């Protein structure tokens, strides 16, 4: 993921590549805070130039990005 001014501008993941034309987010989410496996992340919905729309997230601790799913 390439980010400029805090917003995703390009995706380069396995099977998902392209320029971001629209990005909504971030939504700060967390879960399992009561367990040792607690998680925190920032979620985005991104539309790519190719027409695909995806839910992406960045782990706040590691900074790593993931593609969570695609919208139909």
C-alpha positions in Angstrom: 0.0 0.0 0.0 1.3 3.4 -0.9 -0.1 6.2 1.4 0.1 10.0 0.9 -1.1 12.5 3.4 -2.5 9.7 5.5 -4.7 8.3 2.7 -4.2 5.2 0.5 -3.3 6.1 -3.1 -2.0 2.8 -4.6 -2.5 -0.9 -3.8 0.0 -3.6 -4.7 -1.1 -6.9 -3.1 -1.4 -10.4 -4.4 -4.3 -10.3 -7.0 -5.2 -6.7 -6.1 -3.3 -3.9 -7.8 -4.0 -0.4 -9.0 -4.4 3.3 -8.3 -7.0 4.3 -5.6 -9.6 6.7 -7.1 -11.7 6.9 -3.9 -11.0 6.1 -0.3 -13.3 6.2 2.7 -12.0 5.9 6.2 -10.2 5.2 8.4 -12.5 3.5 10.8 -10.6 2.7 14.0 -11.7 -0.8 15.2 -10.5 -3.2 17.9 -11.5 -6.4 19.5 -10.7 -9.2 21.9 -9.3 -6.5 24.3 -10.0 -8.8 27.2 -7.7 -11.6 25.8 -4.0 -11.8 25.1 -4.9 -11.8 21.3 -6.4 -8.2 21.3 -6.3 -6.4 18.0 -6.5 -2.8 16.8 -6.7 -1.6 13.2 -7.7 1.1 10.8 -10.1 0.0 8.1 -10.6 1.6 4.7 -12.9 1.0 1.8 -11.0 1.8 -1.5 -12.2 1.9 -5.1 -9.5 1.2 -7.7 -9.1 2.6 -11.1 -9.9 -0.8 -12.5 -13.4 -0.7 -10.9 -12.8 -3.1 -8.0 -13.8 -2.0 -4.5 -12.1 -3.5 -1.5 -12.0 -3.4 2.3 -8.4 -2.9 3.5 -7.0 -2.6 6.9 -3.8 -1.6 8.6 -2.7 -3.1 11.9 -1.9 -0.2 14.2 0.8 -2.1 16.1 2.8 -3.4 13.1 1.8 -1.0 10.4 1.2 -3.9 8.0 -1.7 -3.7 5.4 -4.1 -6.4 4.5 -6.9 -6.9 2.0 -9.9 -8.2 4.0 -12.4 -8.6 1.2 -14.0 -7.4 -2.1 -17.4 -5.8 -2.6 -19.6 -7.2 -5.3 
